[in-house]
Amino acid sequence: MEKCHVAVIMVPFPAQGHLNQLLQLSCQITSYDIPVHYIGSAVHNRQAKHRAHGLNPHDIAKIDFHDFPTPSFASPPPNPNSRDKFPIQLLPSYQATLSLRQPVTAYLRAMSAKANRVIVIHDSMMAYVVQDVSLIPNVESYAFNSISAFCLASFSCENTNKCFPKELPSYEGCTPDEINDFVALQMEPLKRRNGDIYNTCRLIEAPYLDLLDREEEVNSTKRKSWAIGPILPTKLSSNGQQKCLEWLDKQEAKSVIYVTFGTTTSMSDEEIEELALGLEQSKQRFLWVLRDADKGNVFHGEARRGKLPQGFEERVKEVGIVVRDWAPQIEILAHESTGGYMSHCGWNSCIESITMGVPVAAWPMHSDQPRNTMLVTEVLKIGLVVREWTHREELVKASTIGNVVKRLMASEEGNVIRKRAEDLGATVRQATEKGGVSRVEFDSFIAHITRDNDLLRKETSLSSSLSCDTSSPHTSDV
């Protein structure tokens, strides 16, 4: 059987924001007629497909999904009353991925016999799983960075005691020690990658991408990098989630603030009550997606139903709607009635709101979110802060929430921010069109991974000769 020229293997991290980004990237790569294989546990592959809103089902159908067995893992519910908002309930599902190293390596060896070149695109949090790529001559690995270049550059500067252009919020309280230990497992294997892919655009993060490139030069590495974002579908495909969109159709342009805190934030009943009263007091139209944070297995058991103040939905029925189900976020942000977004500022949400030109009321909860908040509000100046990170353990009162919503949605200050966000969104969208900077970088990446076979043979020969002289000290397990 004749070998195919190149095959792409996607290795996502099992959290919704990460699964989603590599699925979007998979759909874009298949548009170049390159076969894409998306690998992971059965439950997380199912989750990725189940929540693929905005993506064309025909594009998803082109992707080959491969289910790999992982050890059974605990899937406890989130603790909404914890002062630490990090979704520690997901840790068992993260740790289960470590068992994928051997089966993934075996799969890559099998694929290397079927393709002239195998390209592994892995989440940077899955470097441990794919670290044996360096032992297979015609396989290359590229780290997909699912957070902002601003955050990555700031972490890099802190780790090397170098100055960063901005005074940063403290990383204290962002992630628990158990997660830091999991991240530490990825660091040494990550050094074996061939290059980096960023889900961002040079038009918004050029200084920080340049800083990361300079760091590579200082370390005497010559990895290529591509800023190809935003990797959102150019034409949105509705997947039957119509209730909230039909409601939006009836509202005035730019009149609605969309409120949601992603898939990893659980709010206590007290926090929900203050948010509800704040939205009510603002007298602004709102679409609030009120869902609990994900469990490790999102299909296991019933999710907690957050308690709203008595009579709230009846009182606000003329101006607001509360959605309890999974909502089509990209379609909501793209809707002409949406004029603001109250968000936790995960990078998925940030890049989506930037692309759609929607200003942000930023309420960071954990992880990279405090620094994304700084990027959005202080650097790009397309948002306002609801709660400063230094006050993360304090209850945000309804009066504070209502005031921020009114400032963003019904003030001259908000109008200026919204205009800036709309202009930036138009610029970023153009970057992904033919001739745009992100499209040029995407085409460059595709050209790189499909480069001439004669060059590949030379590279393979060199790689083989080098591997013959080295042992494999990195093949032991944790």
C-alpha positions, 0 to 999 in steps of 0.5 A: 500500500502506498504511503500518504505524504503526511498525517496529522495527529492531534493530542488534546488535553482533557479540559473543555477549553483545550479539547475545543481549540484542537478540534477547531484546528483539526477542522481547519487542517482538513480543509487543506486535504490533510488527514487528521486523527484526533486521539484521547479517551472515549469520554473526552472524544465524545465531549469534544464532539458533543459540544462542537458548536459553531463547527460544520458537522461535515468538517468534523466528519472528516476527522478520524477520532481514536478512543484510547483506554485510560484507567477509571478515574474519580469524577467528583462534583465541584465544590461551589463553596470553595474559596479557591475557584480552581476546578480541582475536581478535574485533577483525576481526569488529568492524571489518568492521561499519563497512562496514554504514553505507551499506547500513544507511542505504539500508535505513532510507530504504527502511523509512521509506517503508513505516512512519509511524515507524521505530525503530532500537534499536542497540547502543551499540557500533554508533552509527557504523553508524546515525549517519545516522538523524538525516538521515531525518525519521521515523526515531528511534534509541535506544541499547541499553546492554548493560552495567550502569548501575554501569559506565556511570556509573563511566566517565562520572564518570572521563571528566568528572573527577567523584567516583563513590560507590565507589573503583573498580578500575583500568581498566588491563588491561581493554581493549587500545588497538585496542578503545579506538580502536573505541569512540572511533569510536562517541562522536560518533555516539552523541550523535545518539541519541534516548534510552537503554534499559538492560538493568537494573532500578531496584531494583538500580541506581537510584543509578547510573541517577539519576547517568546521568540527572543527567549528561544534564541537566548536558549540557542534553540531554533524552533519555528513558531506560528501565530495562527489565531483566531482558529474560529470557524469562518462560517458558523454552523448552528447545531440546534441550540435555538432558544437563546438565539431566538431571544436575541433576535428580538433585542435591539442591537448591542443591547444585551450583556452575555454572562457566563463563566465557562466550564471550570467555575462554580459559584456558591448560592450566595455568589449567584444571588449577588450576581442576579441582584446586580444584573437586575439592579443594572436594568440592562438586558442580559443573557445569563448562562448559569451552569455548574463547572464540569466534572471529569466525566461530563456525562456522569450524573446530574449537575448541581442546579444553582439557586436563583433568588425567589421570583427573580426570573419572573421579575426580569422576564422582560429584560433577561433570560437565564439559560441552564443548558449548554449554549452556543457561545460563538454564535451568541458573541457574534449576534448583533444584539450582544453588546457586552460579555461578563467573563472569567477571561479564559483564553477561549473566551477572550479570543472569541470576544476579541474576534467578535468585537465584544467588550468584556466585564472581566471577572477572573477566577483562576489559572491564566485568567487574572493575566488575561484580564490585564491583557484585555483591560489594560493592554488592549483596553477593551474591557472593565474589571468586575473584581480585582484579583487582590480581592479574590476571596471577597464576595462581590456585591450586587451594587458593584456588579450592577455598576460595572454592567451599567458602565459597560452597557450604558455610559459614554465610557462603555461606548468608547470601549465598545468602539475600540473592541469593534475596531479591534475585532474587524482587524483580527477577523481580517487577519484570518482572511486571504493575505492576512497575517494569521492566514499567512502564518497558517499557510506557512505552517502547512507548507512546513509540515508538507515540505519536500520529501527529499528534504525529509529523507535528509532530515530522517537520515540525520535523525537516525544517525543521531538516535543511534548514538543515544540511549533513551533515559526518558522512557521510564514512567512516573 
